Amino acid sequence: MAHVALVIALLGRTDLFRLLGEADRAAVAAQMREATYGSGQLIFGRGDVGEALYLVVEGRVRLSVLSAEGRVLSFGHAGRGDIFGEIAALDGQARTADATALTRSTIMVLARSSLKRLMETSPQLAQAAVDLLCRKLRRTSEQIEAIALHSTQVRLARFLLAAIAMKGQGEANLRPVVVDLGMSQTELGLLLGASRSKVNEALATLEKLGAARHTGQHIECNVSVLQDIAQGDQSTTLGRPLHSRTCPTTHDRDRLVMSSLR
């Protein structure tokens, strides 16, 4: 059973509940129930009714859809302290994606009816929900732009910088920063909208540019070089401009039409 103090603390780190005081977060935690999912287990499926939102206490969850060709198109991962499933929980409509536990996961579940009551009595929570939806829409636009306009190595550089920022080490650093991927290259490819082979090529490119060194599931990153590459306007990448890449693949175009709303 998840410790109540831990759940209250994790709620305080989320965009949706961070503005609530500890007493209010404790009230939210009291209305949540715990659920455990095994690796590979479906938490909810696309098209299911949105009856709850979820908070990850332990584990990792993939948010994805299955294309008409049978490809898994990944929108992102939810890890410890992340909430997911909030979109359908807010509007009561069908789920727009599958949520699958990638590892054994402990999840706290808040029913939509409880969320609705909380929002009716807390203007702060209602405003936080609006802000959250706006941030999601912005991220969706950025994701579409990245897939449509930027090479895999640029998308990978941005992914690594985001991971570094989450560790609180986003400032330029003279020393390398180690990122623990916590996932396979295949899974990373799903997040980047690229095949495993494209991810391998991008990693090799970053290594040759001195931006990253890959060892197992760890990547040693040179932040300043990654920042240059992430701009997408480097004059050369192994002798050819970043912007003179091939057009998006069918796999990439599939992702363009998908919303990242959960």
Number of C-alpha atoms within 10 A of each C-alpha: 8 14 8 12 13 13 22 22 16 21 26 19 14 15 16 21 22 18 17 17 12 16 10 15 20 18 13 19 21 13 13 20 14 15 15 16 18 15 14 14 16 15 17 17 18 17 12 14 15 24 21 22 21 23 25 24 23 18 20 22 29 25 26 25 23 13 13 8 8 8 13 19 23 24 23 18 18 20 17 16 20 19 23 21 23 25 21 21 24 19 12 15 14 17 22 23 25 23 26 23 24 20 16 16 22 21 28 22 20 22 16 19 13 14 21 15 10 17 16 12 10 14 11 16 20 18 14 19 19 12 14 17 17 12 13 17 15 11 14 18 14 12 19 19 12 19 23 16 15 22 22 26 25 25 25 23 26 20 17 25 24 14 17 19 12 10 12 9 14 16 11 14 12 9 10 16 20 18 18 15 15 12 12 12 19 16 21 20 20 23 22 27 28 25 20 17 12 18 22 16 14 20 22 17 17 25 17 13 17 13 23 26 19 15 9 11 12 15 20 18 25 23 24 17 16 24 18 14 24 21 13 20 14 14 12 13 17 11 7 11 13 20 15 11 12 9 13 18 14 9 18 18 15 16 25 20 9 18 17 22 19 23
